[in-house]
């Protein structure tokens, strides 16, 4: 599946029409979004601040990612949406608040029971399945998944080759993992095997890169 085959299709006026300016804004927003992820992680690593996943975390991450690009930054989509290149039809807009609450409840209720990779994979898939925003669902899901992974592991993962960056560089395995989970859900079950395998290999790659940098980066 090509990178441009799975995209949201929603009618919305473009705030930036120039492709180069839009690309620049997206890069700047991406950097800021990662800064916010780090800030949230560092805040909740404080034992005095027990973490609970909330809809506001998702809205904050989306608002930063779409700042200056969308009039719906940080706001649930007001209408239906299609995902080009996917057989999945996202739920109606009126269902979004309840579905997001259920997503957060699942993470919070399963926090002690499930592994870091399971919870991160669930957030990655379920947020894409709900597709709560007019645009930027993928960016927000990847940021939120990484946030959950780090908090469940108990530390901010080191390294420059982060999981979200690895996904962005080659989205096909990520799309395939989403499709596999969608199919399983349509059959009435949660099966995140493909997504867990993908995130597990990317986590390993991120940590291996840290080890290599420490060996060859000089004294």
C-alpha positions as CSV (number, residue, x, y, z in Angstrom):
1,X,0.0,0.0,0.0
2,X,1.5,3.3,-1.0
3,X,1.9,6.1,1.5
4,X,-0.8,8.2,-0.2
5,X,-3.4,5.5,-0.2
6,X,-4.8,5.9,3.3
7,X,-5.9,9.5,3.9
8,X,-8.9,11.2,5.4
9,X,-11.3,12.7,2.9
10,X,-13.1,15.7,4.5
11,X,-14.3,19.0,3.0
12,X,-12.6,21.9,4.7
13,X,-11.3,25.2,3.6
14,X,-7.5,25.3,3.5
15,X,-5.9,27.9,5.7
16,X,-2.6,27.7,3.9
17,X,-2.8,27.2,0.1
18,X,0.9,27.4,-0.8
19,X,2.3,23.8,-0.7
20,X,5.7,24.9,0.5
21,X,4.4,27.1,3.3
22,X,2.0,24.3,4.3
23,X,4.8,21.8,4.4
24,X,6.9,24.2,6.5
25,X,4.0,24.7,9.0
26,X,3.5,20.9,9.2
27,X,7.2,20.4,10.1
28,X,7.1,23.2,12.7
29,X,3.9,21.8,14.2
30,X,5.4,18.3,14.3
31,X,8.4,19.5,16.3
32,X,6.1,21.4,18.7
33,X,3.9,18.3,19.1
34,X,6.8,16.2,20.1
35,X,7.8,18.9,22.6
36,X,4.4,18.7,24.1
37,X,4.6,14.9,24.2
38,X,7.9,15.2,26.2
39,X,6.3,17.8,28.5
40,X,3.4,15.5,29.3
41,X,5.6,12.5,29.9
42,X,7.9,14.4,32.2
43,X,4.9,15.8,34.1
44,X,3.4,12.4,34.8
45,X,6.7,10.6,35.6
46,X,6.4,12.6,38.9
47,X,5.0,10.1,41.4
48,X,3.0,12.9,42.9
49,X,1.0,13.2,39.6
50,X,-0.6,9.8,38.9
51,X,-1.4,9.5,35.2
52,X,-4.9,9.0,33.7
53,X,-5.4,9.1,30.0
54,X,-8.0,11.8,29.1
55,X,-9.7,13.1,25.9
56,X,-8.0,16.4,26.6
57,X,-4.6,14.9,26.0
58,X,-5.7,13.9,22.5
59,X,-7.2,17.3,21.8
60,X,-4.1,19.0,22.9
61,X,-1.8,16.9,20.7
62,X,-4.1,17.5,17.8
63,X,-4.4,21.2,18.4
64,X,-0.6,21.6,18.2
65,X,-0.3,19.4,15.1
66,X,-2.9,21.3,13.2
67,X,-2.3,24.9,14.4
68,X,-2.5,27.3,11.5
69,X,-3.5,24.4,9.2
70,X,-7.1,23.7,10.1
71,X,-10.0,25.5,11.6
72,X,-10.8,22.3,13.5
73,X,-7.5,22.0,15.4
74,X,-8.2,20.3,18.7
75,X,-11.9,19.8,17.8
76,X,-13.8,16.6,17.1
77,X,-14.9,16.5,13.5
78,X,-18.5,17.8,13.0
79,X,-19.4,15.4,10.2
80,X,-18.7,12.1,8.6
81,X,-15.4,11.2,6.9
82,X,-13.9,8.7,4.6
83,X,-10.5,7.1,4.6
84,X,-9.2,6.8,1.1
85,X,-7.6,3.4,0.5
86,X,-9.2,1.7,3.4
87,X,-12.3,-0.5,3.7
88,X,-13.0,0.9,7.2
89,X,-15.9,3.4,7.5
90,X,-15.3,5.6,10.6
91,X,-18.3,6.0,13.0
92,X,-20.6,9.0,12.8
93,X,-19.5,12.2,14.4
94,X,-22.1,12.1,17.2
95,X,-20.5,8.9,18.4
96,X,-17.0,10.4,18.8
97,X,-17.1,11.7,22.4
98,X,-18.4,8.4,23.8
99,X,-15.9,6.4,21.8
100,X,-13.0,8.5,22.9
101,X,-14.1,8.1,26.5
102,X,-14.2,4.4,26.0
103,X,-10.7,4.5,24.5
104,X,-9.3,6.3,27.5
105,X,-11.2,4.1,29.9
106,X,-9.7,1.0,28.3
107,X,-6.1,2.4,28.7
108,X,-6.8,3.4,32.3
109,X,-8.6,0.2,33.3
110,X,-6.0,-2.0,31.7
111,X,-3.0,0.0,32.8
112,X,-1.7,-2.5,35.3
113,X,-2.8,-5.6,33.4
114,X,-1.6,-5.0,29.8
115,X,2.0,-4.5,28.5
116,X,3.4,-1.2,27.2
117,X,3.3,-2.5,23.6
118,X,-0.3,-3.6,23.9
119,X,-1.5,-0.3,25.3
120,X,0.5,1.7,22.7
121,X,-0.8,-0.5,19.9
122,X,-4.3,-0.1,21.1
123,X,-4.2,3.7,21.1
124,X,-2.5,3.7,17.7
125,X,-5.2,1.5,16.2
126,X,-8.3,2.7,18.0
127,X,-7.7,6.4,17.5
128,X,-7.3,5.7,13.8
129,X,-10.4,3.5,13.8
130,X,-12.5,6.3,15.4
131,X,-10.9,8.9,13.2
132,X,-12.2,11.7,15.4
133,X,-10.6,14.7,13.6
134,X,-11.0,16.1,10.1
135,X,-7.3,15.8,9.5
136,X,-4.2,14.8,11.4
137,X,-5.6,11.6,12.9
138,X,-2.4,9.7,12.0
139,X,-0.1,12.3,13.5
140,X,-2.1,12.4,16.7
141,X,-2.4,8.7,17.0
142,X,1.4,8.2,16.6
143,X,2.1,10.9,19.2
144,X,-0.4,9.6,21.7
145,X,0.8,6.0,21.2
146,X,4.4,7.1,21.9
147,X,3.2,9.0,25.0
148,X,1.5,5.9,26.4
149,X,4.4,3.7,25.6
150,X,6.9,5.9,27.5
151,X,4.6,6.5,30.5
152,X,3.9,2.8,30.8
153,X,7.6,2.0,30.6
154,X,8.2,4.6,33.2
155,X,10.7,6.8,31.3
156,X,11.2,9.0,28.3
157,X,12.7,6.7,25.6
158,X,16.2,7.9,24.5
159,X,17.3,8.3,21.0
160,X,16.7,10.4,17.9
161,X,15.3,7.6,15.7
162,X,11.9,7.7,17.5
163,X,9.1,5.3,16.7
164,X,6.9,8.1,15.2
165,X,9.8,9.1,12.9
166,X,10.3,5.5,11.8
167,X,6.6,5.2,10.9
168,X,6.7,8.5,9.0
169,X,9.6,7.4,6.9
170,X,7.8,4.2,5.7
171,X,4.1,4.1,6.4
172,X,3.2,1.0,4.6
173,X,3.8,-1.5,7.5
174,X,1.9,0.9,9.8
175,X,-1.1,1.0,7.3
176,X,-1.0,-2.8,7.0
177,X,-1.1,-3.2,10.8
178,X,-4.0,-0.8,11.1
179,X,-5.9,-2.8,8.4
180,X,-5.2,-6.1,10.2
181,X,-6.6,-4.7,13.4
182,X,-9.6,-3.3,11.6
183,X,-10.4,-6.6,10.1
184,X,-10.1,-8.4,13.4
185,X,-12.5,-5.8,15.0
186,X,-15.0,-6.3,12.2
187,X,-15.0,-10.0,13.3
188,X,-15.7,-9.1,16.9
189,X,-12.2,-9.3,18.4
190,X,-9.2,-7.2,19.4
191,X,-6.1,-8.5,17.7
192,X,-3.2,-6.1,17.8
193,X,-0.5,-8.7,16.9
194,X,0.7,-6.9,13.7
195,X,0.8,-3.5,15.4
196,X,2.6,-4.9,18.5
197,X,5.2,-6.6,16.3
198,X,5.7,-3.4,14.3
199,X,6.1,-1.2,17.4
200,X,8.3,-3.8,19.1
201,X,10.7,-3.9,16.2
202,X,10.8,-0.1,16.0
203,X,11.4,0.2,19.7
204,X,14.3,-2.1,19.3
205,X,15.6,0.0,16.4
206,X,15.4,3.1,18.5
207,X,17.3,1.7,21.4
208,X,19.9,0.0,19.1
209,X,20.5,3.4,17.5
210,X,21.2,4.9,21.0
211,X,23.7,2.1,21.7
212,X,25.5,2.7,18.4
213,X,25.6,6.4,19.0
214,X,27.2,5.8,22.4
215,X,29.9,3.6,20.8
216,X,30.7,5.6,17.8
217,X,29.8,9.1,18.9
218,X,33.1,9.8,20.5
219,X,34.2,10.2,24.1
